[in-house]
Amino acid sequence: MVLSIAVPMTLGFLTTPLLGLTDTAVVGRTGDAAALAGLAIGAVLFDLIFSSVSFLRASTTALVAQALGRGDKHEQQAIFWRALVLSVGLGLIILAASPWLLSVGLRMMGPEGTTAVATATYFSIRILAGPLTLTNYTILGFVLGLGRGATGLLLQTILNGTNIVLSIYLGLVLGWGVAGVAWGTLIGEATAAVVGLALIIPRFDRKDGPTVAEIFSRAKLSALLAINRDLMIRTFTLLAAFTLMTRIGTGFGAGILAANAVLMNFFMIASFYLDGMANAAEQIVGRAVGARFREGFDRAIRLTALWSLGLALVSCLFFLVFGSAIIDFMTTAADVRAIAADYLPWAAVTALTGALAFQMDGVYIGATWSREMRNMMLLAFTGYGLSLALFVPLFGNHGLWLSLNLFLALRGLLLLARLPARVAQSFTDSH
């Protein structure tokens, strides 16, 4: 069951960097450097905004999986509609605030002239998909909560596949450039949302449908918002950790900054399948918690830990052996290649130090222990800050990478240390 969820979602996640590569290639083929820079800045702004609300997917997965474990089809439908209302509402708020968000983003990133125009063009079109993007978060969360990994893969493939094809057609064939890429993204989001809703809603049994009052239940909405609030704080803290690494790396010069950017791709590659395992943990753990089935919960912990750590070990060894060749493929700059090779072991080991953190995230999300997850993230971030203050002055960029690995390991270990007490509390009356 672990692989039936993890493998499809890993494959689905792998289509995302392919999309980014295509968008970059499409605009890059126009030969307009300002447009390419504008695309990059616009994509960063958009991702920054929407990664901060990606908790909608995780919370929906957890609550649906728990309702599935209880055999409560009525609540499954109620959770879907509740999350959908919240997603569309947040999407409309973001859309209404988009002129202000763009203004702040332009001031923060500092593009000028035609680059700023390209950024504004891309952002202003793509932000129209805001409600659709969040709707797709809810749809994906719902199907994963039911354990339908293949459906999740289908939806991710439709979303990114449509986007890729239309970006090429609109951006290159029709010559729309950055605007074509943005319209391709918007249409891809719309297509995935329509297909997703068409796959979900007709399968609902009308007799299990919730009333409007149940969907807008203050208690249920408050619980959903509380989970999402905690997950949002956790997500912002994680973004802050990686932003801090980039900011400190900037002080070491362009060569080291570029090398670090290349090496972070090793961690991103590992994160695709570790995220897939976390998705499996969310669903299986959520289902066990909903059913109050302690044996199933323990088995989920063991299996996802075994797969996560095993794959992380293989990944680490692969990067140590073939990492230099991958670096050479990713950059032709001799100085960046040489610098990246020096720090390669630190990047290779991130898969191992991060494996437990990803798995525990899946466990805590599935069990909706969001408060503990938030608190342990803040504690780990504090440790990260202290390690940066201690090791960066002593070891430079080596200290920066050491601190990142300590942060990843600390996240997992803190959550693991908290697990026995939390499990005992949740399964006190279970069988």
N, C-alpha and C positions, 0 to 999 in steps of 0.2 A: 504493500500500500504506500510505503514511503516513496518508492521510485515512481509509482503511477502518478504522483503529484509532482515530485521534484523534477523528474526528467522533462516532462512537457513544459513546465514553467521555466526551467533553465534554457531550453530551446527558444521559448518565447522571449525571454530577456535578451538573448543573443541577437535578436533582430533589432534591438534598440541602437547599439553602436553602428550596425550596418546602415541604419537610417541616418545617423549623424554623419557617417562617412559619405553617403550619397549626397546629402544636402551640401556638404562642403565641396564635393567634387563638382556638383552642378554649378554652384556659384563660382568656384575656382576656374571652371572652363570658360567663363565669360571674360576672364583676363582682367577683371576689375578688382584690384586689391582692396579698395575702400569698401566695396560691396561685401567682399569676403570677411573683412574685419567687422563690418556692421552686422552680418549674419551671426558671427561668433558672439558678439556682445549681446545681441538680441536673444539668442538662444540661452545664454547664461542668465539673463534677467528672467526669462520665462521659467527656466528650470528652477531658479532660486525661489520664485513665488510658489510654484506648484509642488515642488518637493516638500515645502513646508506644510502642505495639506494632504500629502500622500497617506497620512494616517487613516483617511477615510476607507482606504482599501483594507488595511490591517484590522481595524475595529469591526468592519462588516464581516470579514472572514471569521474572526473569533466568535462573535455573537451568533452567527448563522451555524457554525460548527457546534456550538453548545446547544442550540435549539435542536439541531439534528440529533445530537447525542441523547436529548430528552425525548425524541420522537414528537416534537411539538411543531407540526407543519403550520399551524396558525401563526405562531411567533416568527417562524422563518419568513413568512410573507410580510408580517408587520415590520420586521427588521429591515427587509429590503426597501419597503416604501418609505420608512422613516429615514434610512440612510440616503435614499434617492432625493427626498425633499431637502435634506440638509445639504447634499452635494449641489443641487441646482441652486439653492439659496445662496450658498457660499460663492458659487460660480458667478451668479449675477452681481453679487457685491463686488467681487474682484473686477468684473467687467465695468461696473459703474466707476470704480476707483482707478481704472486703467490709465487715464490721462495723467493723474497725479503720480501713479507708480512709474510710468514712463519718464516723467520729468525727474523724479528722484533717481531713477536708474541711470539716466543720462548724466546727471551731475556726479553720481557715484563712480561711474566707469570712465567718464571724461572723453568720449569720442567727439571729434570735431568735423565740420564741413560735410562732405559727402558720406563719410562714415556714419556720422550722426543721423543723416537722412536715411541711410540704408537700415540702421538700427530701428528708427522710428517706423519705417515702412513695414519691416518684418514683424515687429512687436504689435503694431496696431491691427494688423490682419490676424495674426495668430491668436491674440488675446480674445478674439471673437469666439474662439472654440472653448473658452473657459468653462462654461456650464457643461459642455459636452465632455471635456477632459475629466471633470470630477464625476460626471455620470459614468464614464468608463471605469473610474476607480471603484465605484460602487458595484457595477456589474461584475468586474473581475473579482472583487472581494466576495460577492455572493456565490459565484460558481466555485471558487476555491473553498469556501466554507462548506459547500456540499461535496467536496472532494472530486470535482469534475476538472481534473488537470488538463485533459485533452481539449475541453471546451475553452479553458483559459488560453491554451496554446493557439487554438483557432482564432480567438478574438485578437490576441496580440499580433498574429500573423496578418489578419485582415487590416488591423490598424496600421501597422508599419509597412506592410506590403502595398496597400493603397497609397500611402504617403510617398513611398519610394517611387512608384510608377508615375504618379501625378507630379511629383517634384521634377522628375526628369522631363516629362512631357510639357508641363507649364513653364518650367524654368529654362529649359534648353531648346526644345522643339519650337515652342511659341515665343521664346525669347523674353519671358517676363522676369527672369533673374530672381532676385531676392523675393519679390512679391509672389512669383510662381511657387517658390518653395513654401512660403507661408500659406498660400491657398491650398497647396497639396496637403499640408498638415491639417488644416481645418476640415477639409473634405474627408481625410482619413479618419479623424476623430468622429465626424458625423456618421460615416459609414459603419464604423465599429459600434457606435452607440445604437444605431437602428438595428443592426444584426443581433447585438447582445440582448436588447429588449425583446426582439422577436423570438429569441431562443428561450427567454425566461418566462415572460408573462403568459403566453398560451399554455404553459405547463402548470400554471397555478390552478388548484382546485377551488372553484368559486365558494364552496361551502366552508373552506378554511380561511377565506378572505377576512382581513381585519376591517373594523369600522374606522371612519375618519377620526373619531374620538380616540381610538386605540393608537392610531398612527401618531397623533399629536399629544399622546399622554405625557403630561409634564414630568412624571417620575421617570418614564422610559427615555424621554429626550434628555433629561438631566443626566441620567446614567451614561447615555451615549456621548454626550458632550464632555462629561468628566473623563471618560476613557480617551477621547480625542484630544482633550486639553493636555493630558499627561504625555500622550504620544507626540504631540506637537512640540512640547518642551524638550522631549528626548531627541526629536529630529533636529531642532534648532541647535541643540548642544553638539550633536554629531557634526552638523554643518560648520559650527564654530571651530571645532577641533581641526577639521581639514583646511578651513580658511586660515587658521592660525599657522598651520604648517607652511602653507603657501606664502603667507606674509613674512614669516621668519626666513624662509628660503630665499626670498627676494633680496634680503640683506647680504647674502653670500655671493651675489653677482649673477649675471645672465647665464653663464655656463652651468652652474650648479642648479639654478632655477629650472633651466630647460631639461637637465638630466633628471631632476626630481619629477618633473611632469611626465617624462617618458616612463620612469620607473613606477609611477603611480598606476599606470596601465596594468601592471602585473597584479596589483591588488584588486583593480576593477575587474579583471578577467576572473580571478578567484571568487570575487563577490557574486558573480552570476550564478554559479552552481551552489555556493553557500547560501545564497538567497533562496534558491530552489529548495534546499533542504529546510530552511527556515519556514518556507510556505508549507511544507509537509508537516513540520512540527506544529505549526499553528492549527491546521485542520485536525490532525489526529489528537493532539492534546485537548483542543477545544471540544471535540466530540466526547473524549473520555471524561472531561470535567462536567459536561452537560449530562452525561449518563451516570455520573458519580461512580465511575468504574476505575478504581485505583490500579488494578492490575494492567489495564489498558494504558493508563497514564504512564506507569513505570516502563512498560514495554516501548512506548513511544519515545521516552527519554533515551533508553538504551540504543534503539535502532538509529535514531537521528544522530546521536552522538557518534556512533560507530561509523556511519556513512560520512558525516561531516569531517571527522578527524582523519579518516582513511583517505578521502579525496584531497584533503588539505596537505597531507604528507606526500601524496603522489605529485600534487601541484608544486610543492616546495622543491622536491627533487628535480622535477622537469625544468623549472625555472633556473635552478642552479646549473644544470647541464646545458640547457639550450638558451639561457637568458642572453648571453652575449650575441648570439645570432639574431635573436629577436630585436635586441637593441639596434644592431646594425641595419636591420630591415626598417625600423621605425624612424631612423634619422641618418642622414649622410654626413652630418657635421662631425669631423674627427674629434674635436675637443669634447663635444657632448658625449660621444661614444666612450671616450676614455674615462670621463668623469662618472658616467652611469655605470660602467663596469666596476668601478671602485665600490660603489654603494649597492651593487646588485644583490649581495647576500641579504641585506636588510629588507629589500623589497620582496625577495623570494620567501622569506620567513613570515611575512605578513599573513599568508594563507593559514599558517599554523597558529599564530598568535590570535588571529581573528575568528578561527573556526568555532570555538566555544561561545564567543560573543554572539555570532549569528544564530547558533543553535538555541542558546538561552533566550535570545530575543523572540524566536519563534515560540518557545515554550511559554514565556510570560505573556506574549500577545494572545496566544490561544486560550490561556487560562484567564485572560483579562485582569492580570495583576499589573495594571498600568502604573499604579502609584509607586510600587517597589521598583519597577523598571526605570521610571523617571528618576527616583532617588539614587539608585545605583549608578545611573549614567552621570548624574551631577557629581557624585563622589569620585567616579573614575576620571571625570574631567578635571576635578581638583587635583588629583594625583598626576594627571597629564601636565597641568600647569606647573606643578612643583618640579617634575622631572625636566621640563623644558628649562626652567630657571637654573637647575643644577647642572644638567648635562650639556646644553648647548654652549655655554661659555667654556666648558672644559674640552669638549670634543667636536665643536662646530657642527657640520652637517651630519656627521656620524651620531652626534648627540640628538639631533632632530629626529633621525630615523629610529634611534633607540627609544626615544620618548613616544613615538607613534606606536611602536610595537608594545611598549609597556601599557599604553592606553588601551589598545585592543585586548591585551591579555587581562588587564585589570577589570574591564567591562565584564568579560566572561566569568572570571573568578568570583567577583562580587555577587553576581546573580546566582552562581552555583552555590556559594556559601549561604545565601538567603533561602535557597530552595527547600531544604528539609523542613524548616519551620513553616514556610508558606504551604507546603504540601500537607503537613499534619493538620494545619488549620482548615484547609479546604476539604479534606477527606475525612474529617472527624466522624461523621455519621454515615460514611459510604461503605460499600461492600467490596 
